[in-house]
């Protein structure tokens, strides 16, 4: 299945519309991660939000959305690059009791000390830009409401978000009011500004529609009376940079003696990526080959050896 994010523009150029629905990418993300349903929903909504926001980056970089607090979920991290490669992970506290109806506040922020952090990282662009980090007030009962407040207060952009997630798919819709810079040939006093109209129409969207309709069908159903300008689709994919080669280099860094000590206790070494959970297995023959003169780049400390 080809999965993509679509952008649209109202004729007066006053309102941007973006829509995305992911099935294969979401299933790839969950392939090695098992979470309770409410945690899965929160992770999925944050993944959709990061994807929608990253589509507007003006440089080669990424957006990281991070939730952390003292609730049963210690940490949720989602990263999406400007090329819409996304990855996401959640860390639950050991022996945590997850309520069936858990939401943003109860899972992350039960004591009011939780943090929602937005990081905009331009390091891939090779430019003079420096990373930006903002702490978002945990005001609102959902990821959408918290981010709407952040965009309005910190970015001075009126933004509306509708997010949905379940165990099979995730989807979302974003509206943004664009500033009138003056001299816009598409702007006319005779044309009613589109923002309020767009928000009214989008507010009728249902969770089922976000989860089951492709972007074009969703946009047509909500704005069928509008002559929206349509842009080329932007492909979205799940991507975690972990690899067998990176794991191999990490094991080399442990040294042959420590590797042999581990193998003396078990038949093989199992390593899981701490971000996406993907498992890697090295038996005695694999481990012997690690020290046959190969070289490589050190792996980041994001693997767990078992």
Secondary structure as the mmCIF struct_conf table of DSSP 4:
data_model
#
loop_
_struct_conf.conf_type_id
_struct_conf.id
_struct_conf.beg_label_comp_id
_struct_conf.beg_label_asym_id
_struct_conf.beg_label_seq_id
_struct_conf.end_label_comp_id
_struct_conf.end_label_asym_id
_struct_conf.end_label_seq_id
STRN STRN1 UNK A 4 UNK A 9
TURN_TY1_P TURN_TY1_P1 UNK A 11 UNK A 12
BEND BEND1 UNK A 13 UNK A 13
STRN STRN2 UNK A 15 UNK A 22
BEND BEND2 UNK A 23 UNK A 23
HELX_RH_AL_P HELX_RH_AL_P1 UNK A 24 UNK A 30
TURN_TY1_P TURN_TY1_P2 UNK A 31 UNK A 32
HELX_RH_AL_P HELX_RH_AL_P2 UNK A 37 UNK A 54
TURN_TY1_P TURN_TY1_P3 UNK A 55 UNK A 56
BEND BEND3 UNK A 58 UNK A 60
STRN STRN3 UNK A 62 UNK A 68
BEND BEND4 UNK A 70 UNK A 72
STRN STRN4 UNK A 73 UNK A 81
TURN_TY1_P TURN_TY1_P4 UNK A 82 UNK A 83
STRN STRN5 UNK A 85 UNK A 92
HELX_LH_PP_P HELX_LH_PP_P1 UNK A 93 UNK A 93
TURN_TY1_P TURN_TY1_P5 UNK A 94 UNK A 95
TURN_TY1_P TURN_TY1_P6 UNK A 100 UNK A 101
HELX_RH_AL_P HELX_RH_AL_P3 UNK A 104 UNK A 108
TURN_TY1_P TURN_TY1_P7 UNK A 110 UNK A 111
BEND BEND5 UNK A 112 UNK A 112
STRN STRN6 UNK A 115 UNK A 121
HELX_RH_3T_P HELX_RH_3T_P1 UNK A 123 UNK A 125
TURN_TY1_P TURN_TY1_P8 UNK A 126 UNK A 126
BEND BEND6 UNK A 127 UNK A 128
STRN STRN7 UNK A 132 UNK A 136
HELX_LH_PP_P HELX_LH_PP_P2 UNK A 137 UNK A 137
BEND BEND7 UNK A 140 UNK A 142
HELX_RH_AL_P HELX_RH_AL_P4 UNK A 143 UNK A 154
BEND BEND8 UNK A 155 UNK A 155
STRN STRN8 UNK A 159 UNK A 165
BEND BEND9 UNK A 167 UNK A 168
STRN STRN9 UNK A 170 UNK A 177
HELX_LH_PP_P HELX_LH_PP_P3 UNK A 178 UNK A 179
BEND BEND10 UNK A 182 UNK A 182
TURN_TY1_P TURN_TY1_P9 UNK A 185 UNK A 186
TURN_TY1_P TURN_TY1_P10 UNK A 189 UNK A 190
BEND BEND11 UNK A 191 UNK A 191
HELX_LH_PP_P HELX_LH_PP_P4 UNK A 192 UNK A 193
BEND BEND12 UNK A 194 UNK A 194
HELX_RH_AL_P HELX_RH_AL_P5 UNK A 195 UNK A 202
TURN_TY1_P TURN_TY1_P11 UNK A 203 UNK A 204
HELX_RH_AL_P HELX_RH_AL_P6 UNK A 207 UNK A 212
BEND BEND13 UNK A 213 UNK A 213
HELX_RH_AL_P HELX_RH_AL_P7 UNK A 215 UNK A 222
BEND BEND14 UNK A 223 UNK A 223
TURN_TY1_P TURN_TY1_P12 UNK A 224 UNK A 225
BEND BEND15 UNK A 226 UNK A 226
STRN STRN10 UNK A 229 UNK A 230
STRN STRN11 UNK A 234 UNK A 235
STRN STRN12 UNK A 237 UNK A 238
HELX_RH_AL_P HELX_RH_AL_P8 UNK A 244 UNK A 254
HELX_RH_AL_P HELX_RH_AL_P9 UNK A 256 UNK A 265
BEND BEND16 UNK A 266 UNK A 267
STRN STRN13 UNK A 268 UNK A 273
TURN_TY1_P TURN_TY1_P13 UNK A 274 UNK A 276
STRN STRN14 UNK A 279 UNK A 283
HELX_RH_AL_P HELX_RH_AL_P10 UNK A 284 UNK A 290
TURN_TY1_P TURN_TY1_P14 UNK A 291 UNK A 291
BEND BEND17 UNK A 292 UNK A 293
HELX_LH_PP_P HELX_LH_PP_P5 UNK A 297 UNK A 300
BEND BEND18 UNK A 301 UNK A 301
STRN STRN15 UNK A 303 UNK A 305
#
